[in-house]
Amino acid sequence: MSKPENEEHWSDRAICRGADPEIFFPIGYGAPVLQAQIQAAKAICRNCPVVADCLSWALRVGEPDGVWGGTTPEERRYLRRTSDAPARRRLPTIVVRGDVEERTAA
């Protein structure tokens, strides 16, 4: 299902649309110059009217790179781990016919 031509998407109202994309995608996250770049990106996010929508989208799709919704990839991983996600269950072991007999015969 496609959206109508005149329907607005949350990203249409994002203030980062006109910003240099390199601000939001630093090469690394440790060096002081990169930390300054991250802080500059987060400052833009703090003034954005759709920051919550942006963060929600990044969490939903598992965006692995860049600053989205005022968060770094590490911060988003932390949010996903601490969210109300259901506990992971171990999958049942599948026994293929003959596996048990072969192991006991050997």
FENJOSUL-V985191 format. One record per helix or strand. SS is the DSSP state (h for helix, s for strand). FROM is the first residue (numbers start at 0). LEN is the number of residues. If there is no record, write none. Layout:
# FENJOSUL-V985191
ss=SS from=FROM len=LEN
ss=SS from=FROM len=LEN
This chain:
# FENJOSUL-V985191
ss=h from=9 len=4
ss=h from=14 len=4
ss=h from=20 len=4
ss=h from=31 len=15
ss=h from=50 len=11
ss=s from=67 len=1
ss=s from=70 len=1
ss=h from=72 len=10
ss=h from=98 len=7
